[in-house]
Amino acid sequence: MKIGIGNDTAGTTLKYIILEHLKAKGFEVIDFGAASGETVEYPTAAKTVSEAVLKGEVDKGILLCATGIGISMAANKIKGIRAALCADSYSAKMAAEHTDAHIIAIGAKIVGEEVAVDIVDSFLNSKFSGGVFKTRIDLMSELEK
């Protein structure tokens, strides 16, 4: 599975921790985010990762900003993207299983490093359940029209 990761300036430190964790687990990771000392605004990072998901360049995305709020809101402005703000592993699991989320967003100043890694693992290890959840996703997609 290929993962795209993006971040603004506030998410840089946590991004490197998650990158190393994912690489150690054998994931291919494309880093679309801010490097140390670089300024990138969260809408830019959200757009880049969202477009990579929609084009099939990556299978899933992870976004990081200070709270996760702004970057998740920006990603959800991209037609066809379902991004979920997650502060715990259960929410990440449900994002995958119930909403077939393409992307999770994490607040780098909200959750600690170990919790963030746990969130990422829960998201990537969970699969969409289908069934009634597919019906709900179809209804959500209608809202974009």
N, CA, C and O atoms as a MOPAC input file, in Angstrom:
PM7 MOZYME 1SCF
protein

 N      0.84800 1    -1.17700 1     0.00000 1
 C      0.00000 1     0.00000 1     0.00000 1
 C      0.89200 1     1.23800 1     0.00000 1
 O      1.88700 1     1.30700 1     0.72100 1
 N      0.51200 1     2.21000 1    -0.82300 1
 C      1.26100 1     3.45400 1    -0.92300 1
 C      0.51000 1     4.54200 1    -0.16000 1
 O     -0.68600 1     4.75000 1    -0.36900 1
 N      1.22300 1     5.23100 1     0.72300 1
 C      0.63700 1     6.23600 1     1.59800 1
 C      1.21300 1     7.60700 1     1.26200 1
 O      2.42400 1     7.75700 1     1.10100 1
 N      0.34200 1     8.60100 1     1.15700 1
 C      0.77700 1     9.98400 1     0.99800 1
 C      0.63900 1    10.69500 1     2.33400 1
 O     -0.37400 1    10.55400 1     3.02000 1
 N      1.64200 1    11.44700 1     2.69300 1
 C      1.59400 1    12.19300 1     3.95600 1
 C      1.86800 1    13.66000 1     3.66800 1
 O      2.77300 1    14.00500 1     2.90800 1
 N      1.07200 1    14.50400 1     4.28600 1
 C      1.23300 1    15.93800 1     4.10300 1
 C      1.07600 1    16.65300 1     5.42600 1
 O      0.38200 1    16.18100 1     6.32600 1
 N      1.72100 1    17.78600 1     5.53400 1
 C      1.68400 1    18.53500 1     6.78600 1
 C      1.97000 1    20.00600 1     6.53700 1
 O      2.58100 1    20.39500 1     5.54200 1
 N      1.50100 1    20.80100 1     7.48300 1
 C      1.92700 1    22.19000 1     7.51100 1
 C      3.12400 1    22.26600 1     8.44500 1
 O      3.64300 1    21.24300 1     8.89100 1
 N      3.55100 1    23.46800 1     8.73100 1
 C      4.73300 1    23.66500 1     9.57000 1
 C      4.58000 1    23.01500 1    10.94300 1
 O      5.52600 1    22.41000 1    11.44900 1
 N      3.39700 1    23.13400 1    11.54900 1
 C      3.17200 1    22.59800 1    12.89800 1
 C      3.23400 1    21.07200 1    12.95200 1
 O      3.47700 1    20.50500 1    14.01700 1
 N      3.01900 1    20.40500 1    11.82300 1
 C      3.00100 1    18.94500 1    11.81700 1
 C      4.31200 1    18.28800 1    11.42700 1
 O      4.38000 1    17.06500 1    11.30900 1
 N      5.35200 1    19.08000 1    11.22700 1
 C      6.60400 1    18.54700 1    10.69000 1
 C      7.24900 1    17.49000 1    11.58500 1
 O      7.61000 1    16.41800 1    11.09900 1
 N      7.39800 1    17.76300 1    12.85400 1
 C      8.07000 1    16.81100 1    13.75400 1
 C      7.32600 1    15.48300 1    13.79900 1
 O      7.93900 1    14.42000 1    13.69500 1
 N      6.01000 1    15.54200 1    13.95300 1
 C      5.22200 1    14.31100 1    14.01000 1
 C      5.26200 1    13.57200 1    12.67700 1
 O      5.24800 1    12.34200 1    12.65100 1
 N      5.31200 1    14.30500 1    11.58100 1
 C      5.39100 1    13.66000 1    10.26900 1
 C      6.60200 1    12.73800 1    10.17800 1
 O      6.49300 1    11.61100 1     9.69600 1
 N      7.75200 1    13.21300 1    10.64100 1
 C      8.95300 1    12.39300 1    10.53500 1
 C      8.84900 1    11.12300 1    11.38500 1
 O      9.36700 1    10.07600 1    10.99600 1
 N      8.19700 1    11.20700 1    12.51600 1
 C      7.98900 1    10.02400 1    13.35900 1
 C      7.09300 1     9.01600 1    12.64100 1
 O      7.38700 1     7.82100 1    12.60800 1
 N      5.99900 1     9.51100 1    12.06700 1
 C      5.07200 1     8.62700 1    11.34700 1
 C      5.73100 1     8.05500 1    10.09400 1
 O      5.54400 1     6.88100 1     9.77700 1
 N      6.49400 1     8.87100 1     9.38600 1
 C      7.21400 1     8.39100 1     8.19600 1
 C      8.12400 1     7.21000 1     8.53200 1
 O      8.09400 1     6.18100 1     7.85600 1
 N      8.91600 1     7.36500 1     9.55900 1
 C      9.83400 1     6.28700 1     9.95700 1
 C      9.07600 1     5.02900 1    10.36600 1
 O      9.48100 1     3.91500 1    10.03200 1
 N      7.98000 1     5.21400 1    11.08800 1
 C      7.16000 1     4.07500 1    11.51000 1
 C      6.59700 1     3.33100 1    10.29100 1
 O      6.66300 1     2.10400 1    10.22200 1
 N      6.05200 1     4.07300 1     9.34400 1
 C      5.47400 1     3.44500 1     8.15900 1
 C      6.52400 1     2.74700 1     7.31000 1
 O      6.28600 1     1.64900 1     6.80600 1
 N      7.66800 1     3.36500 1     7.14900 1
 C      8.74500 1     2.74300 1     6.37000 1
 C      9.23000 1     1.46700 1     7.04400 1
 O      9.50900 1     0.47800 1     6.36700 1
 N      9.33400 1     1.47800 1     8.37100 1
 C      9.75200 1     0.28600 1     9.11900 1
 C      8.74700 1    -0.85600 1     8.95400 1
 O      9.11500 1    -2.02700 1     9.04400 1
 N      7.49100 1    -0.51800 1     8.71300 1
 C      6.44500 1    -1.53300 1     8.50900 1
 C      6.34600 1    -1.95500 1     7.04400 1
 O      5.51900 1    -2.80000 1     6.70100 1
 N      7.17100 1    -1.38300 1     6.18600 1
 C      7.20800 1    -1.78500 1     4.79500 1
 C      6.30100 1    -1.01400 1     3.84900 1
 O      6.15000 1    -1.40300 1     2.69100 1
 N      5.69700 1     0.06800 1     4.31500 1
 C      4.85900 1     0.88400 1     3.44200 1
 C      5.72800 1     1.77300 1     2.56700 1
 O      6.78700 1     2.24200 1     2.98300 1
 N      5.25900 1     1.99200 1     1.35700 1
 C      5.86500 1     3.00200 1     0.50200 1
 C      5.18100 1     4.31800 1     0.86700 1
 O      3.95200 1     4.39900 1     0.87700 1
 N      5.96700 1     5.33600 1     1.16300 1
 C      5.41200 1     6.60900 1     1.61100 1
 C      5.92000 1     7.73300 1     0.71900 1
 O      7.11400 1     7.83100 1     0.43600 1
 N      4.99600 1     8.57400 1     0.28500 1
 C      5.36600 1     9.76800 1    -0.46300 1
 C      5.12300 1    10.96300 1     0.45300 1
 O      4.01700 1    11.16500 1     0.95400 1
 N      6.16200 1    11.73700 1     0.66100 1
 C      6.11500 1    12.89800 1     1.54900 1
 C      5.77400 1    14.14100 1     0.73900 1
 O      6.58300 1    14.62900 1    -0.04900 1
 N      4.55800 1    14.64600 1     0.94800 1
 C      4.09600 1    15.84500 1     0.26700 1
 C      4.15000 1    17.07400 1     1.17000 1
 O      3.72800 1    18.15700 1     0.76500 1
 N      4.65800 1    16.92000 1     2.37300 1
 C      4.53900 1    17.97000 1     3.37200 1
 C      5.74300 1    18.87100 1     3.51100 1
 O      6.72700 1    18.78300 1     2.77700 1
 N      5.61000 1    19.74800 1     4.49900 1
 C      6.67400 1    20.69800 1     4.82400 1
 C      7.87700 1    19.96400 1     5.40000 1
 O      7.73000 1    19.03600 1     6.19500 1
 N      9.04400 1    20.38000 1     4.99600 1
 C     10.27900 1    19.87400 1     5.58300 1
 C     10.61200 1    20.73300 1     6.79400 1
 O     10.01400 1    21.79100 1     6.99100 1
 N     11.54700 1    20.29200 1     7.59100 1
 C     11.97700 1    21.07500 1     8.75500 1
 C     12.40700 1    22.46000 1     8.31600 1
 O     13.19800 1    22.60800 1     7.38400 1
 N     11.88500 1    23.47700 1     8.99000 1
 C     12.23300 1    24.85400 1     8.69900 1
 C     11.50600 1    25.46800 1     7.51400 1
 O     11.69500 1    26.64800 1     7.21900 1
 N     10.68500 1    24.69300 1     6.83600 1
 C      9.95600 1    25.17900 1     5.66200 1
 C      8.53400 1    25.57400 1     6.07700 1
 O      7.94200 1    24.94800 1     6.95600 1
 N      8.00000 1    26.60200 1     5.44800 1
 C      6.63300 1    27.02600 1     5.72300 1
 C      5.71500 1    26.52800 1     4.61900 1
 O      5.90100 1    26.84800 1     3.44500 1
 N      4.72400 1    25.74200 1     5.01000 1
 C      3.67800 1    25.27700 1     4.10200 1
 C      2.35900 1    25.47100 1     4.84200 1
 O      2.23900 1    25.09200 1     6.00700 1
 N      1.38300 1    26.05000 1     4.18000 1
 C      0.06700 1    26.26300 1     4.78200 1
 C     -0.76900 1    24.98800 1     4.65500 1
 O     -0.64300 1    24.25100 1     3.67800 1
 N     -1.62200 1    24.73500 1     5.64700 1
 C     -2.37500 1    23.47900 1     5.64300 1
 C     -3.29000 1    23.29300 1     4.42900 1
 O     -3.44800 1    22.15200 1     3.99400 1
 N     -3.90100 1    24.33200 1     3.85200 1
 C     -4.71300 1    24.06500 1     2.65500 1
 C     -3.88800 1    23.51600 1     1.48400 1
 O     -4.36600 1    22.68600 1     0.71000 1
 N     -2.66600 1    23.98600 1     1.37000 1
 C     -1.78700 1    23.50900 1     0.29900 1
 C     -1.45200 1    22.04000 1     0.48900 1
 O     -1.51100 1    21.26200 1    -0.46300 1
 N     -1.09800 1    21.65200 1     1.71300 1
 C     -0.78000 1    20.24900 1     1.99900 1
 C     -1.99800 1    19.36000 1     1.78900 1
 O     -1.88100 1    18.26700 1     1.23700 1
 N     -3.16800 1    19.82500 1     2.22800 1
 C     -4.40000 1    19.05100 1     2.06600 1
 C     -4.72500 1    18.82600 1     0.59400 1
 O     -5.10200 1    17.72500 1     0.19300 1
 N     -4.57700 1    19.87200 1    -0.19800 1
 C     -4.87400 1    19.78100 1    -1.63400 1
 C     -3.93100 1    18.79500 1    -2.32400 1
 O     -4.37000 1    17.97800 1    -3.13300 1
 N     -2.65900 1    18.86900 1    -2.01100 1
 C     -1.67500 1    18.00700 1    -2.66100 1
 C     -1.94100 1    16.53500 1    -2.37700 1
 O     -1.93800 1    15.71400 1    -3.29500 1
 N     -2.17000 1    16.19800 1    -1.11600 1
 C     -2.42100 1    14.79600 1    -0.75100 1
 C     -3.76500 1    14.33800 1    -1.31500 1
 O     -3.86800 1    13.22700 1    -1.83500 1
 N     -4.78300 1    15.17200 1    -1.22000 1
 C     -6.10900 1    14.80800 1    -1.73900 1
 C     -6.06100 1    14.52500 1    -3.23600 1
 O     -6.65200 1    13.55200 1    -3.70400 1
 N     -5.37300 1    15.35400 1    -3.97200 1
 C     -5.26600 1    15.13900 1    -5.41400 1
 C     -4.49400 1    13.86500 1    -5.73600 1
 O     -4.82200 1    13.17200 1    -6.69900 1
 N     -3.47800 1    13.55200 1    -4.94900 1
 C     -2.72600 1    12.30800 1    -5.15000 1
 C     -3.62100 1    11.09200 1    -4.91400 1
 O     -3.52100 1    10.09500 1    -5.62900 1
 N     -4.49600 1    11.17900 1    -3.90800 1
 C     -5.44000 1    10.08600 1    -3.64400 1
 C     -6.40200 1     9.94200 1    -4.82300 1
 O     -6.60800 1     8.83600 1    -5.32300 1
 N     -6.98100 1    11.03600 1    -5.26200 1
 C     -7.96400 1    10.98400 1    -6.34900 1
 C     -7.35200 1    10.49200 1    -7.66000 1
 O     -8.02700 1     9.82500 1    -8.44500 1
 N     -6.08900 1    10.81300 1    -7.90100 1
 C     -5.40900 1    10.37000 1    -9.12700 1
 C     -4.90400 1     8.93400 1    -9.02600 1
 O     -4.44500 1     8.37100 1   -10.01900 1
 N     -4.98300 1     8.33000 1    -7.83100 1
 C     -4.49200 1     6.96500 1    -7.64700 1
 C     -2.99000 1     6.87400 1    -7.45800 1
 O     -2.41500 1     5.78800 1    -7.53200 1
 N     -2.34800 1     8.01600 1    -7.21400 1
 C     -0.90200 1     8.01000 1    -6.97900 1
 C     -0.57500 1     7.40500 1    -5.61900 1
 O      0.50400 1     6.84600 1    -5.42700 1
 N     -1.50900 1     7.51900 1    -4.67500 1
 C     -1.39200 1     6.90000 1    -3.35700 1
 C     -2.73000 1     6.24600 1    -3.02500 1
 O     -3.77200 1     6.63500 1    -3.55100 1
 N     -2.68600 1     5.24800 1    -2.14600 1
 C     -3.90900 1     4.54800 1    -1.75600 1
 C     -4.65000 1     5.25500 1    -0.62500 1
 O     -5.88000 1     5.29700 1    -0.61200 1
 N     -3.90500 1     5.80100 1     0.31000 1
 C     -4.47200 1     6.48200 1     1.48000 1
 C     -3.60900 1     7.68700 1     1.79900 1
 O     -2.46400 1     7.78800 1     1.35800 1
 N     -4.18900 1     8.61200 1     2.58500 1
 C     -3.44200 1     9.80100 1     2.96900 1
 C     -3.49400 1    10.05000 1     4.46100 1
 O     -4.43700 1     9.66000 1     5.14900 1
 N     -2.45500 1    10.71000 1     4.94100 1
 C     -2.35800 1    11.14700 1     6.33300 1
 C     -1.98700 1    12.62000 1     6.29700 1
 O     -1.02700 1    13.01700 1     5.63600 1
 N     -2.76200 1    13.42500 1     7.01900 1
 C     -2.51700 1    14.86300 1     7.07000 1
 C     -2.28100 1    15.30800 1     8.49900 1
 O     -2.91100 1    14.80200 1     9.42800 1
 N     -1.37300 1    16.25500 1     8.67200 1
 C     -1.01100 1    16.73500 1    10.00200 1
 C     -0.95200 1    18.25400 1    10.01800 1
 O     -0.33400 1    18.87700 1     9.15500 1
 N     -1.60300 1    18.83600 1    11.00900 1
 C     -1.44800 1    20.25000 1    11.31400 1
 C     -1.54100 1    20.36800 1    12.83300 1
 O     -1.58400 1    19.34600 1    13.51700 1
 N     -1.57300 1    21.54700 1    13.36500 1
 C     -1.55100 1    21.71700 1    14.82600 1
 C     -2.71100 1    20.98100 1    15.49600 1
 O     -2.49600 1    20.21600 1    16.43700 1
 N     -3.93900 1    21.20600 1    15.02200 1
 C     -5.10800 1    20.56300 1    15.62800 1
 C     -5.71300 1    19.47100 1    14.75900 1
 O     -6.47100 1    18.64000 1    15.25800 1
 N     -5.39700 1    19.45500 1    13.48600 1
 C     -6.01500 1    18.53900 1    12.53900 1
 C     -7.31200 1    19.09100 1    11.97100 1
 O     -7.82400 1    18.57400 1    10.97800 1
 N     -7.84300 1    20.12700 1    12.58600 1
 C     -9.13300 1    20.68200 1    12.17000 1
 C     -9.03200 1    21.35000 1    10.80000 1
 O     -9.75700 1    20.99000 1     9.87300 1
 N     -8.14100 1    22.31300 1    10.67900 1
 C     -8.02900 1    23.05700 1     9.42600 1
 C     -7.67400 1    22.17900 1     8.25000 1
 O     -8.25600 1    22.31900 1     7.17400 1
 N     -6.73400 1    21.28200 1     8.43500 1
 C     -6.27300 1    20.45200 1     7.32400 1
 C     -7.34000 1    19.44900 1     6.90700 1
 O     -7.44500 1    19.11600 1     5.72700 1
 N     -8.13900 1    18.95800 1     7.86400 1
 C     -9.23000 1    18.04800 1     7.49700 1
 C    -10.33900 1    18.80400 1     6.77800 1
 O    -10.91800 1    18.29100 1     5.82000 1
 N    -10.63900 1    20.02000 1     7.23000 1
 C    -11.65900 1    20.83100 1     6.55900 1
 C    -11.22700 1    21.15300 1     5.12700 1
 O    -12.03300 1    21.09200 1     4.19900 1
 N     -9.96700 1    21.49200 1     4.95900 1
 C     -9.45400 1    21.80600 1     3.61700 1
 C     -9.52800 1    20.58600 1     2.70400 1
 O     -9.92900 1    20.70800 1     1.54700 1
 N     -9.15300 1    19.42800 1     3.19900 1
 C     -9.20300 1    18.20200 1     2.38400 1
 C    -10.63700 1    17.89300 1     1.96300 1
 O    -10.88200 1    17.47800 1     0.83000 1
 N    -11.57700 1    18.09700 1     2.87600 1
 C    -12.97000 1    17.80000 1     2.56400 1
 C    -13.59500 1    18.79000 1     1.58200 1
 O    -14.71100 1    18.56300 1     1.11500 1
 N    -12.90300 1    19.87500 1     1.26100 1
 C    -13.35100 1    20.79800 1     0.21600 1
 C    -13.07500 1    20.23900 1    -1.18300 1
 O    -13.64900 1    20.71000 1    -2.16400 1
 N    -12.20100 1    19.24200 1    -1.27200 1
 C    -11.85200 1    18.63900 1    -2.55100 1
 C    -12.92800 1    17.61100 1    -2.89500 1
 O    -13.11200 1    16.63400 1    -2.16900 1
 N    -13.62900 1    17.82900 1    -3.98800 1
 C    -14.73100 1    16.95400 1    -4.38200 1
 C    -14.26400 1    15.50200 1    -4.49100 1
 O    -13.29200 1    15.19400 1    -5.18100 1
 N    -14.97400 1    14.62700 1    -3.79900 1
 C    -14.66700 1    13.20200 1    -3.84200 1
 C    -13.83100 1    12.70900 1    -2.68200 1
 O    -13.65500 1    11.50100 1    -2.52600 1
 N    -13.31400 1    13.59800 1    -1.86900 1
 C    -12.46600 1    13.20400 1    -0.73500 1
 C    -13.30000 1    13.06900 1     0.52700 1
 O    -14.18500 1    13.87800 1     0.80600 1
 N    -12.99300 1    12.02800 1     1.27600 1
 C    -13.55200 1    11.83700 1     2.61700 1
 C    -12.37200 1    11.79000 1     3.58100 1
 O    -11.64000 1    10.80200 1     3.64600 1
 N    -12.20500 1    12.87500 1     4.32400 1
 C    -11.11900 1    12.98400 1     5.29800 1
 C    -11.72600 1    13.02300 1     6.70000 1
 O    -12.71000 1    13.72300 1     6.93900 1
 N    -11.14000 1    12.27600 1     7.61100 1
 C    -11.65200 1    12.19000 1     8.97900 1
 C    -10.60000 1    12.67300 1     9.96700 1
 O     -9.45400 1    12.22400 1     9.94600 1
 N    -11.00400 1    13.58700 1    10.82400 1
 C    -10.13600 1    14.03600 1    11.91700 1
 C    -10.18300 1    12.97300 1    13.00400 1
 O    -11.26000 1    12.62600 1    13.48700 1
 N     -9.02900 1    12.45700 1    13.39000 1
 C     -8.96600 1    11.37600 1    14.37500 1
 C     -8.00100 1    11.72700 1    15.50400 1
 O     -6.86300 1    12.13500 1    15.26900 1
 N     -8.48200 1    11.55700 1    16.73100 1
 C     -7.64100 1    11.80000 1    17.90100 1
 C     -7.45200 1    10.53300 1    18.72400 1
 O     -6.83900 1    10.56600 1    19.79200 1
 N     -7.98200 1     9.40800 1    18.22500 1
 C     -7.84000 1     8.12500 1    18.92000 1
 C     -7.93900 1     7.00100 1    17.89400 1
 O     -8.41200 1     7.21200 1    16.77700 1
 N     -7.49800 1     5.82500 1    18.27000 1
 C     -7.45800 1     4.70500 1    17.33000 1
 C     -8.84200 1     4.19200 1    16.95600 1
 O     -9.03600 1     3.70800 1    15.84100 1
 N     -9.81800 1     4.28900 1    17.87500 1
 C    -11.17300 1     3.83800 1    17.55600 1
 C    -11.77300 1     4.68700 1    16.43800 1
 O    -12.38200 1     4.14900 1    15.51300 1
 N    -11.60900 1     5.99800 1    16.51500 1
 C    -12.11300 1     6.87800 1    15.45600 1
 C    -11.45400 1     6.55600 1    14.11600 1
 O    -12.11300 1     6.58200 1    13.07700 1
 N    -10.17800 1     6.25700 1    14.13900 1
 C     -9.46600 1     5.91400 1    12.90500 1
 C     -9.99400 1     4.60800 1    12.31600 1
 O    -10.16200 1     4.49100 1    11.10300 1
 N    -10.24900 1     3.64800 1    13.16400 1
 C    -10.81300 1     2.36200 1    12.72600 1
 C    -12.19200 1     2.58600 1    12.10500 1
 O    -12.48700 1     2.04700 1    11.03900 1
 N    -13.02900 1     3.37200 1    12.76100 1
 C    -14.37600 1     3.64600 1    12.25100 1
 C    -14.33000 1     4.47100 1    10.96500 1
 O    -15.17700 1     4.30400 1    10.08700 1
 N    -13.33800 1     5.36400 1    10.85400 1
 C    -13.18300 1     6.14500 1     9.62600 1
 C    -12.97600 1     5.21600 1     8.43600 1
 O    -13.52500 1     5.44900 1     7.35900 1
 N    -12.19500 1     4.17700 1     8.62400 1
 C    -11.94800 1     3.20900 1     7.55400 1
 C    -13.14100 1     2.27800 1     7.34900 1
 O    -13.59000 1     2.07800 1     6.22100 1
 N    -13.65000 1     1.71400 1     8.43600 1
 C    -14.69300 1     0.69700 1     8.33200 1
 C    -16.06100 1     1.25200 1     7.94600 1
 O    -16.78400 1     0.61600 1     7.17800 1
 N    -16.43100 1     2.42400 1     8.46300 1
 C    -17.78400 1     2.93600 1     8.26000 1
 C    -17.89700 1     4.02600 1     7.20300 1
 O    -18.94900 1     4.16300 1     6.57800 1
 N    -16.84000 1     4.80300 1     6.98900 1
 C    -16.94000 1     5.88100 1     6.00100 1
 C    -15.99500 1     5.69900 1     4.81600 1
 O    -15.98200 1     6.52600 1     3.90400 1
 N    -15.20700 1     4.62900 1     4.81800 1
 C    -14.23700 1     4.38000 1     3.74700 1
 C    -13.42100 1     5.64500 1     3.48000 1
 O    -13.20600 1     6.04100 1     2.33400 1
 N    -12.97400 1     6.26600 1     4.57500 1
 C    -12.20100 1     7.50000 1     4.47100 1
 C    -10.94100 1     7.26600 1     3.64300 1
 O    -10.27600 1     6.23600 1     3.75300 1
 N    -10.64400 1     8.25100 1     2.81800 1
 C     -9.40800 1     8.21300 1     2.02700 1
 C     -8.22700 1     8.70900 1     2.84900 1
 O     -7.08400 1     8.29200 1     2.65400 1
 N     -8.54100 1     9.61600 1     3.77900 1
 C     -7.50500 1    10.36000 1     4.48800 1
 C     -7.88800 1    10.48900 1     5.96000 1
 O     -9.06100 1    10.64000 1     6.30200 1
 N     -6.88100 1    10.42700 1     6.81600 1
 C     -7.09100 1    10.82400 1     8.21300 1
 C     -6.24000 1    12.05200 1     8.48500 1
 O     -5.17300 1    12.24300 1     7.90200 1
 N     -6.74500 1    12.87100 1     9.38600 1
 C     -6.01500 1    14.05900 1     9.83000 1
 C     -5.76600 1    13.91400 1    11.32500 1
 O     -6.62000 1    13.43500 1    12.07100 1
 N     -4.59400 1    14.33300 1    11.73900 1
 C     -4.19300 1    14.22800 1    13.14400 1
 C     -3.65400 1    15.58200 1    13.59000 1
 O     -2.92000 1    16.24500 1    12.85700 1
 N     -4.02400 1    15.97600 1    14.78700 1
 C     -3.52100 1    17.21000 1    15.37500 1
 C     -2.19600 1    16.95900 1    16.07200 1
 O     -2.14000 1    16.27000 1    17.09000 1
 N     -1.13400 1    17.51900 1    15.52100 1
 C      0.21000 1    17.28900 1    16.05600 1
 C      0.39800 1    17.88600 1    17.45200 1
 O      1.26300 1    17.44300 1    18.20700 1
 N     -0.41500 1    18.89700 1    17.79600 1
 C     -0.32800 1    19.49200 1    19.13300 1
 C     -1.42800 1    18.95400 1    20.05100 1
 O     -1.57100 1    19.41000 1    21.18500 1
 N     -2.19600 1    17.99600 1    19.56500 1
 C     -3.30700 1    17.42400 1    20.31900 1
 C     -2.97100 1    16.03300 1    20.84400 1
 O     -3.23700 1    15.71800 1    22.00400 1
 N     -2.38600 1    15.20400 1    19.98400 1
 C     -2.07800 1    13.82500 1    20.38500 1
 C     -0.56400 1    13.62400 1    20.48100 1
 O      0.21300 1    14.27500 1    19.78300 1
 N     -0.17900 1    12.72800 1    21.34300 1
 C      1.23600 1    12.39000 1    21.49100 1
 C      1.70500 1    11.47000 1    20.37400 1
 O      0.90900 1    10.96000 1    19.58500 1
 N      2.99700 1    11.27600 1    20.32800 1
 C      3.60600 1    10.48400 1    19.26400 1
 C      3.09400 1     9.04300 1    19.23500 1
 O      2.75600 1     8.53200 1    18.16800 1
 N      3.03400 1     8.39000 1    20.38700 1
 C      2.59000 1     7.00200 1    20.43100 1
 C      1.12700 1     6.87000 1    20.03300 1
 O      0.75800 1     5.92500 1    19.33500 1
 N      0.30600 1     7.79200 1    20.46200 1
 C     -1.11000 1     7.76800 1    20.08200 1
 C     -1.23400 1     7.99900 1    18.58200 1
 O     -2.03800 1     7.33600 1    17.92500 1
 N     -0.46500 1     8.91100 1    18.03200 1
 C     -0.51700 1     9.19100 1    16.59500 1
 C     -0.16000 1     7.95000 1    15.78300 1
 O     -0.82800 1     7.64000 1    14.79600 1
 N      0.87200 1     7.25100 1    16.18600 1
 C      1.27300 1     6.02200 1    15.49000 1
 C      0.17100 1     4.97300 1    15.60000 1
 O     -0.10700 1     4.26000 1    14.63500 1
 N     -0.45300 1     4.87700 1    16.76100 1
 C     -1.55900 1     3.94300 1    16.96600 1
 C     -2.74400 1     4.31200 1    16.06700 1
 O     -3.38500 1     3.42700 1    15.50000 1
 N     -3.03600 1     5.58700 1    15.93500 1
 C     -4.11200 1     6.06000 1    15.04800 1
 C     -3.82800 1     5.63000 1    13.61100 1
 O     -4.70400 1     5.09900 1    12.92800 1
 N     -2.60700 1     5.86400 1    13.16400 1
 C     -2.22100 1     5.50500 1    11.79900 1
 C     -2.36400 1     4.00100 1    11.58100 1
 O     -2.91600 1     3.56900 1    10.56900 1
 N     -1.87100 1     3.20600 1    12.52100 1
 C     -1.97500 1     1.74500 1    12.39000 1
 C     -3.42900 1     1.29000 1    12.34400 1
 O     -3.78300 1     0.43200 1    11.53500 1
 N     -4.26100 1     1.84600 1    13.19200 1
 C     -5.67500 1     1.46100 1    13.20700 1
 C     -6.34100 1     1.78200 1    11.87600 1
 O     -7.10100 1     0.97200 1    11.34500 1
 N     -6.05700 1     2.95400 1    11.34200 1
 C     -6.62400 1     3.35400 1    10.05900 1
 C     -6.17900 1     2.42200 1     8.93800 1
 O     -7.00500 1     1.94600 1     8.16000 1
 N     -4.89000 1     2.16400 1     8.85300 1
 C     -4.35600 1     1.38000 1     7.74200 1
 C     -4.65200 1    -0.11000 1     7.86400 1
 O     -4.65300 1    -0.81800 1     6.85600 1
 N     -4.90100 1    -0.59400 1     9.06300 1
 C     -5.19700 1    -2.01300 1     9.26200 1
 C     -6.68600 1    -2.33600 1     9.19300 1
 O     -7.06900 1    -3.50100 1     9.30100 1
 N     -7.52400 1    -1.33000 1     9.01500 1
 C     -8.97500 1    -1.54100 1     8.97300 1
 C     -9.47300 1    -1.45700 1     7.53900 1
 O     -8.93500 1    -0.71600 1     6.71700 1
 N    -10.49600 1    -2.21900 1     7.26400 1
 C    -11.07300 1    -2.27500 1     5.91300 1
 C    -12.52500 1    -1.81400 1     5.93700 1
 O    -13.22000 1    -1.96700 1     6.94200 1
 N    -12.96500 1    -1.25700 1     4.83800 1
 C    -14.33700 1    -0.79000 1     4.69000 1
 C    -15.30600 1    -1.95900 1     4.83900 1
 O    -15.09200 1    -3.02600 1     4.26400 1
 N    -16.37200 1    -1.75400 1     5.61000 1
 C    -17.34700 1    -2.81000 1     5.90700 1
 C    -18.39800 1    -2.98600 1     4.81900 1
 O    -19.00200 1    -4.05600 1     4.72900 1
 N    -18.63600 1    -1.98400 1     3.99700 1
 C    -19.65600 1    -2.08000 1     2.95600 1
 C    -21.05800 1    -2.09900 1     3.54100 1
 O    -21.29700 1    -1.53100 1     4.60700 1
 N    -21.98400 1    -2.74800 1     2.85100 1
 C    -23.36000 1    -2.87900 1     3.33300 1
 C    -24.04200 1    -1.53700 1     3.51800 1
 O    -23.99900 1    -0.67900 1     2.63700 1
 N    -24.67500 1    -1.36200 1     4.67600 1
 C    -25.40200 1    -0.12700 1     4.97300 1
 C    -24.47200 1     1.08500 1     4.91300 1
 O    -24.92300 1     2.19600 1     4.63000 1
 N    -23.18500 1     0.88400 1     5.17500 1
 C    -22.23400 1     1.99100 1     5.13600 1
 C    -22.01500 1     2.47400 1     3.70300 1
 O    -21.76600 1     3.65900 1     3.48400 1
 N    -22.10400 1     1.58100 1     2.74100 1
 C    -22.01000 1     1.97000 1     1.32500 1
 C    -23.18600 1     2.88300 1     0.97100 1
 O    -23.01500 1     3.88300 1     0.27400 1
 N    -24.37800 1     2.53300 1     1.45200 1
 C    -25.55500 1     3.36800 1     1.21700 1
 C    -25.34300 1     4.75900 1     1.79100 1
 O    -25.69300 1     5.75600 1     1.15800 1
 N    -24.77700 1     4.82900 1     2.97600 1
 C    -24.54100 1     6.13100 1     3.61600 1
 C    -23.49600 1     6.95000 1     2.85900 1
 O    -23.62100 1     8.16900 1     2.74900 1
 N    -22.47600 1     6.28800 1     2.34400 1
 C    -21.46600 1     7.00100 1     1.55100 1
 C    -22.09600 1     7.54100 1     0.26900 1
 O    -21.80900 1     8.66400 1    -0.14400 1
 N    -22.94700 1     6.74500 1    -0.35200 1
 C    -23.64500 1     7.22000 1    -1.55700 1
 C    -24.48100 1     8.45500 1    -1.23800 1
 O    -24.51700 1     9.40100 1    -2.02500 1
 N    -25.14800 1     8.45000 1    -0.09700 1
 C    -25.93200 1     9.61800 1     0.31200 1
 C    -25.03600 1    10.82700 1     0.55000 1
 O    -25.39700 1    11.94700 1     0.19100 1
 N    -23.86100 1    10.60600 1     1.15600 1
 C    -22.91000 1    11.70600 1     1.35600 1
 C    -22.44900 1    12.26400 1     0.01400 1
 O    -22.34300 1    13.47800 1    -0.16000 1
 N    -22.18000 1    11.38000 1    -0.92000 1
 C    -21.72900 1    11.81800 1    -2.24400 1
 C    -22.77800 1    12.67100 1    -2.93400 1
 O    -22.43900 1    13.58400 1    -3.68800 1
 N    -24.01600 1    12.38900 1    -2.69200 1
 C    -25.09900 1    13.19700 1    -3.26200 1
 C    -25.04000 1    14.63700 1    -2.75000 1
 O    -25.45100 1    15.55900 1    -3.45400 1
 N    -24.54500 1    14.83200 1    -1.56000 1
 C    -24.44200 1    16.17300 1    -0.98200 1
 C    -23.44700 1    17.04300 1    -1.75800 1
 O    -23.53700 1    18.27000 1    -1.71800 1
 N    -22.50600 1    16.41700 1    -2.45800 1
 C    -21.51900 1    17.17700 1    -3.21600 1
 C    -22.10200 1    17.76100 1    -4.51500 1
 O    -21.51900 1    18.66500 1    -5.11400 1
 N    -23.22300 1    17.24800 1    -4.92600 1
 C    -23.79800 1    17.68000 1    -6.22100 1
 C    -24.52500 1    18.98000 1    -6.13600 1
 O    -25.05300 1    19.45900 1    -7.13900 1

